[in-house]
Amino acid sequence: MPGLLKDEEPQFKTIQVKKLHPTFAAEVSGVDFDNVSDEQFSEIVAAMAKYGVCVFRNTGLSDAAHVAFSQRFGELDSAKRYFANGRKPRYDHYELFDAGNVTIEPLTPGGPTTEPRPLDPNCARAHANRGNGVFHADSSFNPRRASFCLLRAAVLPPPGNGGDTLFADARTAAEELDEETLALLAGGEDAGENKGLIGAHSMAHSRKLGSPEFFADLDPTRWSMTRHRILQQHTPSGRMNLYVGAHLHHIEEAPGDGVPSGKGQAGTEIPNSWPLVQKLNAHVTQDKYVVSVPWRDVSDLIIWDNRCVLHRAGPGTFEGKYLRDLRRTTVHDDSPTAWGFNGVGSEFSAFFTPPVPNKASAASADAR
């Protein structure tokens, strides 16, 4: 079923699908996560190719089952690189990234860890996490980008306190972009298939966008950036996609032959690069391309494809008051463009590496 055209409605045998938006996103039911057959898993993958975002309610998944199910999609990223100086995650699996507002850090230096409590909204980690509130594609700042993310609710705030997750349809946005800008992104009207413009991505940049005053002294250019083509084909569906978002720092020309060198070297930044970044992000995140998905029950699961949608964390009155414990697995992309213009096998950075001697460094270990 992957490769479905935009207007085709797939016929599923083992799952039921309810559309959440006219052009993408769906709620999927009929899945028994204790016994997902190969046929049913293939239909879930097909639904992901069609809708880009799939929501599964009250799955009953534990941490271990969450990781095991995610591994069926491909090789998983690990958060281990973020835990320096003997720090440990709150749970047993490094494959689970902490996407919540939970801390167990000691209340006093050298003291014992505590029971889980809401993060202080004014602490460094909370400021770093505000970058998650700006539309982005997970792991675009890594040399090998992510395909699917699987985000599960472990603890939720009481209803009415916000905290939805929002998604933007970057495929339909690409198809409805004006022709002049499309031609520019493709490298010009007479350009070959390898001449498309390239985006340079940085986690430091998105952290600064999320909390500009706190990170006023942070210069993203002090760290290396990763490079991925902006306008590219989403392999599972065959549709074009705008690979942009908050991690996109600037836009460069393609190398001379337009073919990735495997060295991840910086190219020549195009004139008016930042206005174009802003234009593209504003285009993709127009209300008509966005859906807001509420969390209802513990063990709700949302899967999305970073190669065709952007997402962001929604605001809420829960911050500093109630736990919102969300845990995410991240699947490494295995498509032909997975490594972009970066060296295959390049080391993944832990963001602030080496540490910087200012308040930004306090957020380094938790900025993910």
TAUR-V665307 format. One record per pair of residues at least 6 apart in sequence whose ideal C-beta (glycine too) atoms are under 6 Angstrom apart, sorted by the first residue. I is the first residue (numbers start at 1). J is the second residue. D is the distance in whole Angstrom. If there is no record, write none. Layout:
i: {I I}
j: {J J}
d: {D D}
//
This chain:
i: {1 1 2 2 2 3 4 4 10 10 12 14 14 14 15 15 15 16 16 17 17 18 19 20 20 20 21 23 23 24 24 24 25 25 25 25 26 26 27 28 28 28 33 33 41 47 48 48 49 49 52 52 52 53 53 53 54 55 55 56 57 58 58 59 59 60 61 61 63 63 66 67 67 70 70 70 73 73 74 74 75 76 76 77 78 78 79 79 80 81 82 82 82 90 95 96 97 97 99 99 100 100 100 101 101 101 102 102 102 103 104 104 104 118 118 119 121 121 124 124 125 125 127 127 128 128 128 130 130 131 131 131 132 133 133 133 134 134 134 134 135 135 135 135 135 136 136 136 136 137 137 137 138 138 138 139 139 140 140 141 141 141 141 141 142 143 143 143 144 144 144 145 146 146 146 147 147 147 148 148 148 149 149 149 150 150 151 151 151 152 152 153 153 153 153 154 154 155 155 156 157 157 157 157 161 161 161 161 162 162 162 163 163 163 164 164 164 165 166 166 166 166 167 167 167 168 168 168 168 168 169 170 170 170 170 170 170 171 171 171 173 173 173 173 174 174 174 183 185 185 185 186 187 187 194 194 195 195 196 196 197 197 198 198 198 198 198 199 199 199 199 200 200 200 200 200 201 201 201 201 202 202 202 203 204 204 204 205 205 206 206 207 207 208 208 209 215 217 218 220 226 227 227 228 228 230 232 232 233 234 234 234 235 241 242 244 244 244 245 248 250 250 251 251 251 252 252 252 253 253 253 260 262 262 263 264 264 304 318 351 351 352 352 355}
j: {10 46 46 49 236 238 10 50 46 50 43 39 40 43 28 30 43 29 30 26 28 27 26 26 27 291 291 169 172 51 52 169 51 53 167 291 51 54 55 47 54 56 59 61 72 54 54 305 236 237 305 308 309 167 304 309 303 293 302 301 300 297 299 299 301 299 152 299 91 93 152 93 95 76 150 329 148 331 331 334 332 95 329 330 94 95 94 97 94 350 350 365 368 104 329 327 328 368 326 328 324 325 326 118 119 324 116 323 325 119 113 114 116 320 323 126 319 320 362 363 363 366 211 214 207 363 367 210 211 206 207 210 313 210 312 313 209 210 246 312 168 245 285 310 312 206 245 246 247 245 306 310 146 149 306 145 146 201 247 201 202 203 226 247 348 226 342 346 332 338 339 333 306 330 333 307 331 333 303 305 331 304 328 330 303 329 302 326 328 301 327 295 298 300 326 325 327 323 325 295 163 318 322 324 316 317 318 322 315 316 317 316 318 324 292 294 314 293 290 292 312 314 291 309 311 284 285 289 290 310 289 241 242 284 308 309 310 239 241 308 242 283 284 289 240 241 242 189 197 230 231 196 195 196 258 259 254 258 229 231 230 251 227 229 252 254 341 228 230 248 251 225 227 249 250 252 225 226 247 248 220 225 249 351 218 220 223 220 249 246 247 215 367 215 218 246 360 358 360 249 342 340 341 243 340 243 243 337 240 241 307 308 335 308 284 280 281 284 310 277 269 273 270 273 276 267 268 269 267 268 270 341 343 344 343 342 343 311 324 364 367 361 364 361}
d: {5 3 6 4 4 5 6 5 6 6 5 6 4 6 5 5 5 5 5 5 6 5 5 6 6 5 4 5 4 5 5 4 6 4 6 5 4 6 4 6 5 6 5 6 6 5 6 6 4 5 5 5 5 5 5 6 5 6 5 4 6 5 6 5 5 5 6 6 5 6 5 5 5 6 5 4 5 5 5 6 5 5 6 4 5 6 5 5 4 5 5 6 6 6 5 5 5 6 4 5 5 4 5 6 4 5 5 6 5 5 5 5 6 5 6 5 5 4 4 4 6 4 4 4 5 4 4 4 5 4 4 3 5 6 6 5 5 5 4 6 6 6 5 4 5 6 4 4 5 5 4 6 5 5 5 5 4 4 5 5 6 4 6 5 5 5 4 4 6 5 5 5 5 5 6 6 5 4 6 6 4 6 6 5 5 5 5 6 5 5 5 5 5 5 6 4 6 5 4 5 6 4 4 5 5 5 4 6 6 2 6 4 5 5 5 5 4 5 6 5 5 5 5 5 5 5 5 5 5 4 4 5 5 5 6 6 6 5 5 5 6 6 4 5 4 5 5 5 5 5 4 5 3 5 3 6 5 5 5 5 5 5 5 6 5 6 6 6 5 5 6 4 6 5 5 6 6 5 4 6 4 5 5 5 6 4 6 4 4 4 5 6 6 4 5 5 6 5 5 6 5 5 4 6 4 6 6 6 6 4 5 5 4 5 6 5 5 6 5 5 5 4 5 5 6 4 6 5 5 5 6 4 5 6 6 4 5 6 5 6 5 6 3 4}
//
